[in-house]
Amino acid sequence: MRKETMMAAVFEKVGVLTVKEIPVPKIKNKDDVLIKVEAISICGTDVRALSDPPEFVFKEGIVIGHEFTGFVEEIGEEVTAVKKGDKVVIHPNIWCGKCHYCITGHTNLCDNFKHIGDMIDGGMAEYACVPEKMLHKISPDVPSHIACLAEPLADVLNGVTKVPAKPGDTAVVFGAGPIGLIFTMLYKAAGAKVIVSDVSEKRRAFALEIGADYAIDPVAQDIEAAVMKITKIGADIAADAVGVLLPDAIRVVRKGGHIVLFGINQRVKVELNQFPILLKEIKIHGSFIAKGTFPRAVKILEEKIIPIEKIIYKRLPLVQVREGIEMMRRGEGAKVIIEI
């Protein structure tokens, strides 16, 4: 018999996260699925929401966490896609299916979406309740501390799918945090030469370790000159995983090149000269969360196409979630995984 309470990491208020005992969620809708959580990755949004002042808004009293995996424990009466015992990964952005953007295939732009882990209870707990349509089955052979990375991988795949790299292309990735490192691995897997730019010596070294061809310090070097020296004409693709580096991306991309904007930073204003965009006929692509990319992310993890496990810095128990968040805040490692 399943117990009635569970341990969970609850966002109490700005800067306050408490690990405490709360009721196990119950199936309320016919399409609900109860998940016994195995592992969950701490996201940068979790870190930013717990800053004071916060850089991301969470609902008070919410169970945090959206990058998670686990096993199906119980299903609603109309659930058919999964059964008890299936291992699943969770798409955390619940779209409405009714607005203009949903019915035209842009579910990631839903006007009414609810996000698991900041608007409704997430997976930093022993159990989580999720609508059936948000689940994707994954092989039980994929270790849970790796399977939970399906969510950030699916997000990055949205950007990479918009501008796919080809063998022989050169891609510049701005930022060597978890997202920038996943961009790097995917571009390398496609056969591109990858240049990573980051102010942190530690992160630059790590980028080289996971496959980057070059790692540039944009403080010590002129990024445009460095990229031109390597490429002669500029990069085919530039991906901003930081959220404020569009001007630099414009400088390093070649004529007719592509820029992918992925990183989010709502607090920094960027001044932009449009003329180089026009002169070089640069294509700029915004990329927001996942869009039909979870099945591909699952396949990549199952077939071990990229060494994504290398970005995992620590694996900690739930009671040490605050320690894990501080590790990421200090930039000690790319990803910290909480194992339930």
C-alpha positions as CSV (number, residue, x, y, z in Angstrom):
1,M,0.0,0.0,0.0
2,R,1.4,3.4,-1.0
3,K,2.0,5.9,1.7
4,E,-0.1,9.0,2.1
5,T,2.7,11.5,2.5
6,M,6.1,12.2,0.8
7,M,9.1,14.4,1.1
8,A,9.3,17.3,-1.4
9,A,11.2,20.5,-2.0
10,V,8.8,23.4,-1.6
11,F,9.3,27.0,-2.7
12,E,8.0,28.9,0.3
13,K,8.8,32.4,-0.7
14,V,11.7,34.4,-2.3
15,G,15.0,32.8,-1.4
16,V,13.4,30.1,0.8
17,L,13.2,26.4,-0.2
18,T,12.1,23.8,2.3
19,V,12.4,20.1,2.1
20,K,9.3,18.8,4.1
21,E,6.6,16.2,4.2
22,I,3.5,16.9,2.2
23,P,0.5,14.8,1.0
24,V,1.2,12.5,-2.0
25,P,-0.7,13.9,-5.0
26,K,-3.8,12.1,-6.1
27,I,-5.2,11.4,-9.5
28,K,-8.0,13.8,-10.1
29,N,-8.6,13.8,-13.8
30,K,-9.2,10.9,-16.2
31,D,-5.9,11.5,-18.0
32,D,-3.7,11.9,-14.9
33,V,-0.7,9.7,-14.3
34,L,1.0,9.4,-11.0
35,I,4.8,9.1,-11.3
36,K,7.2,7.7,-8.8
37,V,10.1,10.1,-9.3
38,E,13.6,8.6,-9.7
39,A,15.8,11.5,-10.5
40,I,15.5,15.2,-11.3
41,S,18.0,17.8,-12.6
42,I,18.3,21.2,-11.1
43,C,17.6,23.8,-13.8
44,G,19.1,27.3,-13.9
45,T,15.5,28.7,-13.5
46,D,15.4,27.0,-10.1
47,V,18.6,28.7,-9.1
48,R,17.4,32.1,-10.4
49,A,14.0,31.9,-8.8
50,L,15.6,31.3,-5.4
51,S,17.8,34.4,-5.8
52,D,16.9,37.5,-3.7
53,P,15.7,39.5,-5.6
54,P,14.4,36.6,-7.8
55,E,15.3,36.5,-11.5
56,F,12.4,34.1,-12.3
57,V,9.0,34.1,-10.6
58,F,7.7,30.9,-8.9
59,K,4.3,30.5,-7.3
60,E,4.7,30.3,-3.5
61,G,4.0,26.9,-2.0
62,I,4.8,25.1,-5.2
63,V,6.9,21.9,-5.4
64,I,9.8,22.9,-7.7
65,G,11.5,20.9,-10.5
66,H,10.6,20.2,-14.1
67,E,13.5,18.1,-15.5
68,F,12.6,14.6,-14.1
69,T,12.1,11.0,-14.8
70,G,10.4,8.1,-13.0
71,F,8.1,5.1,-13.3
72,V,4.3,5.1,-13.8
73,E,2.7,4.2,-10.4
74,E,-1.0,4.7,-11.2
75,I,-3.1,5.9,-14.1
76,G,-6.4,7.6,-14.7
77,E,-9.3,5.7,-16.2
78,E,-8.8,7.1,-19.7
79,V,-5.0,6.7,-19.9
80,T,-3.9,4.4,-22.7
81,A,-0.4,5.5,-23.8
82,V,1.4,4.3,-20.7
83,K,0.9,1.6,-18.0
84,K,2.0,0.9,-14.5
85,G,5.8,0.2,-14.5
86,D,6.7,2.2,-17.6
87,K,9.7,4.4,-17.3
88,V,8.9,8.0,-18.6
89,V,10.4,11.4,-19.0
90,I,8.2,14.5,-18.6
91,H,7.5,17.4,-20.9
92,P,6.8,20.2,-18.3
93,N,5.0,22.7,-20.5
94,I,1.3,21.8,-20.5
95,W,-0.3,23.4,-23.5
96,C,-4.1,24.0,-23.8
97,G,-4.6,22.6,-27.3
98,K,-7.3,25.2,-28.0
99,C,-5.6,28.6,-28.7
100,H,-4.4,29.8,-32.1
101,Y,-0.8,28.7,-31.5
102,C,-1.7,25.2,-30.3
103,I,-4.1,24.5,-33.2
104,T,-1.5,25.7,-35.7
105,G,1.2,23.4,-34.3
106,H,3.1,25.8,-32.1
107,T,2.4,24.3,-28.7
108,N,5.5,25.8,-27.2
109,L,3.9,29.2,-27.8
110,C,0.6,28.3,-26.2
111,D,-1.2,31.4,-24.8
112,N,-2.4,29.4,-21.8
113,F,0.3,26.9,-21.0
114,K,1.0,25.9,-17.4
115,H,4.6,25.1,-16.4
116,I,5.3,22.2,-14.1
117,G,7.6,23.2,-11.3
118,D,6.8,26.9,-11.0
119,M,3.1,27.3,-11.7
120,I,1.9,23.8,-10.6
121,D,3.6,21.2,-8.5
122,G,6.7,19.7,-10.0
123,G,9.0,16.7,-9.6
124,M,11.4,17.5,-6.8
125,A,9.5,15.0,-4.7
126,E,8.9,11.3,-4.3
127,Y,5.8,11.5,-6.5
128,A,4.3,13.8,-9.2
129,C,1.0,13.8,-11.0
130,V,1.2,14.7,-14.7
131,P,-1.3,14.7,-17.6
132,E,-0.8,11.7,-19.9
133,K,0.0,13.8,-23.0
134,M,3.1,15.2,-21.3
135,L,4.8,11.8,-20.9
136,H,7.3,10.1,-23.1
137,K,8.3,6.5,-22.6
138,I,12.1,5.8,-22.3
139,S,14.0,2.6,-22.1
140,P,14.6,1.4,-18.5
141,D,18.2,0.8,-19.7
142,V,18.8,4.5,-19.6
143,P,20.0,5.4,-16.1
144,S,17.7,7.8,-14.3
145,H,20.4,10.4,-13.6
146,I,20.8,10.6,-17.4
147,A,17.2,10.1,-18.5
148,C,16.1,13.3,-16.5
149,L,18.3,15.3,-18.9
150,A,15.8,14.6,-21.7
151,E,14.0,17.9,-21.0
152,P,17.0,20.3,-21.5
153,L,18.1,18.2,-24.4
154,A,14.7,18.5,-26.0
155,D,14.8,22.3,-25.5
156,V,18.1,22.6,-27.2
157,L,17.0,20.3,-30.0
158,N,14.3,22.9,-30.8
159,G,17.0,25.4,-31.6
160,V,19.3,22.9,-33.4
161,T,16.4,21.7,-35.5
162,K,15.6,25.3,-36.6
163,V,19.2,25.7,-37.8
164,P,20.7,22.3,-38.4
165,A,24.5,22.1,-38.7
166,K,26.0,20.2,-41.6
167,P,29.4,18.4,-41.8
168,G,32.0,21.1,-42.4
169,D,30.0,24.0,-40.9
170,T,31.4,26.1,-38.1
171,A,29.2,27.0,-35.1
172,V,30.0,29.5,-32.4
173,V,28.3,28.8,-29.0
174,F,28.2,31.6,-26.6
175,G,28.1,30.3,-23.0
176,A,29.5,27.0,-21.7
177,G,26.8,26.4,-19.1
178,P,24.6,23.2,-19.4
179,I,22.7,24.6,-22.3
180,G,25.8,25.8,-24.2
181,L,27.5,22.4,-23.6
182,I,24.5,20.5,-25.0
183,F,24.5,22.8,-28.1
184,T,28.2,22.0,-28.4
185,M,27.7,18.2,-28.3
186,L,24.8,18.3,-30.8
187,Y,26.7,20.5,-33.3
188,K,29.8,18.2,-32.9
189,A,27.6,15.1,-33.5
190,A,26.4,16.7,-36.7
191,G,30.0,17.1,-38.0
192,A,30.5,20.8,-37.3
193,K,33.6,22.6,-36.0
194,V,32.6,24.2,-32.7
195,I,34.0,27.4,-31.1
196,V,32.8,28.0,-27.6
197,S,33.0,31.5,-25.9
198,D,32.9,31.8,-22.1
199,V,34.4,34.1,-19.5
200,S,35.1,31.2,-17.1
201,E,38.4,29.4,-17.5
202,K,36.9,26.3,-15.9
203,R,34.0,26.2,-18.2
204,R,36.2,26.7,-21.3
205,A,38.3,23.8,-20.2
206,F,35.2,21.7,-19.8
207,A,33.9,22.6,-23.2
208,L,37.1,21.4,-24.8
209,E,36.9,18.2,-22.7
210,I,33.4,17.4,-24.1
211,G,34.4,18.1,-27.7
212,A,34.7,21.8,-28.6
213,D,37.4,22.5,-31.1
214,Y,38.2,25.9,-29.7
215,A,37.4,27.7,-26.4
216,I,37.8,31.5,-26.4
217,D,37.9,34.0,-23.5
218,P,35.9,37.0,-24.8
219,V,37.5,39.2,-22.2
220,A,41.1,38.5,-23.1
221,Q,40.5,38.1,-26.9
222,D,38.4,40.0,-29.5
223,I,35.8,37.4,-30.3
224,E,35.3,38.6,-33.9
225,A,39.0,38.6,-34.7
226,A,39.4,35.1,-33.1
227,V,36.5,33.6,-35.1
228,M,37.7,35.2,-38.3
229,K,41.2,33.8,-37.8
230,I,39.7,30.3,-37.5
231,T,37.0,30.5,-40.2
232,K,38.3,33.2,-42.6
233,I,34.8,34.3,-43.4
234,G,32.9,34.0,-40.2
235,A,30.8,31.2,-38.6
236,D,27.9,29.5,-40.3
237,I,25.9,29.4,-37.1
238,A,26.1,31.3,-33.8
239,A,24.0,30.2,-30.8
240,D,23.5,32.5,-27.8
241,A,23.0,30.3,-24.8
242,V,23.4,33.3,-22.4
243,G,20.7,35.6,-23.5
244,V,22.5,39.0,-23.9
245,L,25.0,38.3,-26.7
246,L,23.1,39.0,-29.9
247,P,25.5,41.9,-30.8
248,D,28.5,39.5,-30.5
249,A,26.7,36.8,-32.5
250,I,26.1,39.4,-35.3
251,R,29.8,40.2,-35.4
252,V,31.0,36.6,-35.7
253,V,28.5,35.1,-38.1
254,R,29.3,35.1,-41.9
255,K,27.2,36.8,-44.6
256,G,24.0,34.8,-45.0
257,G,24.7,33.0,-41.7
258,H,22.2,32.0,-39.0
259,I,21.8,33.1,-35.3
260,V,19.9,31.0,-32.8
261,L,18.7,32.9,-29.7
262,F,18.1,30.5,-26.8
263,G,19.3,32.0,-23.5
264,I,16.9,34.1,-21.5
265,N,17.8,37.2,-19.5
266,Q,14.9,39.6,-19.0
267,R,16.9,42.0,-16.8
268,V,19.6,43.1,-19.3
269,K,18.9,45.5,-22.1
270,V,20.8,45.0,-25.3
271,E,21.6,47.9,-27.7
272,L,21.5,46.8,-31.3
273,N,22.6,48.2,-34.6
274,Q,20.4,46.7,-37.3
275,F,22.6,47.7,-40.2
276,P,25.0,44.6,-40.0
277,I,22.0,42.3,-40.0
278,L,20.7,43.9,-43.2
279,L,24.2,44.2,-44.8
280,K,25.1,40.5,-44.2
281,E,21.5,39.2,-44.7
282,I,21.7,37.4,-41.3
283,K,18.8,35.1,-40.3
284,I,17.9,35.4,-36.6
285,H,15.9,32.5,-35.0
286,G,14.3,32.7,-31.6
287,S,14.0,29.3,-29.9
288,F,11.7,28.8,-26.9
289,I,11.6,25.5,-25.0
290,A,10.8,22.2,-26.7
291,K,8.6,21.8,-29.7
292,G,8.0,18.2,-30.8
293,T,11.5,17.3,-29.9
294,F,11.1,15.0,-26.9
295,P,10.9,11.8,-29.0
296,R,14.2,12.7,-30.7
297,A,15.7,13.6,-27.3
298,V,14.7,10.1,-26.0
299,K,16.2,8.4,-29.0
300,I,19.5,10.3,-28.5
301,L,19.7,9.2,-24.9
302,E,18.8,5.6,-25.7
303,E,21.3,5.4,-28.5
304,K,24.0,7.3,-26.6
305,I,24.6,9.6,-29.5
306,I,26.2,12.4,-27.4
307,P,28.2,12.1,-24.1
308,I,25.6,14.0,-22.2
309,E,26.5,12.3,-18.9
310,K,29.7,14.3,-18.9
311,I,27.8,17.5,-17.9
312,I,26.7,15.9,-14.6
313,Y,28.7,17.3,-11.7
314,K,27.1,15.8,-8.7
315,R,24.4,13.4,-7.8
316,L,22.7,14.2,-4.4
317,P,19.8,13.0,-2.3
318,L,16.7,15.2,-2.0
319,V,17.7,16.4,1.5
320,Q,20.7,18.1,-0.1
321,V,18.8,20.0,-2.8
322,R,19.7,23.4,-1.4
323,E,23.4,22.4,-1.4
324,G,23.0,21.4,-5.0
325,I,21.4,24.7,-5.9
326,E,24.3,26.6,-4.3
327,M,26.8,24.5,-6.2
328,M,25.2,25.6,-9.5
329,R,24.9,29.2,-8.3
330,R,28.7,29.2,-7.7
331,G,29.3,27.7,-11.1
332,E,31.1,24.6,-9.7
333,G,29.6,22.3,-12.2
334,A,27.2,22.1,-15.2
335,K,24.4,19.9,-13.8
336,V,23.5,18.7,-10.4
337,I,21.1,15.7,-10.2
338,I,18.8,15.0,-7.3
339,E,18.1,11.3,-6.9
340,I,14.9,10.5,-5.0
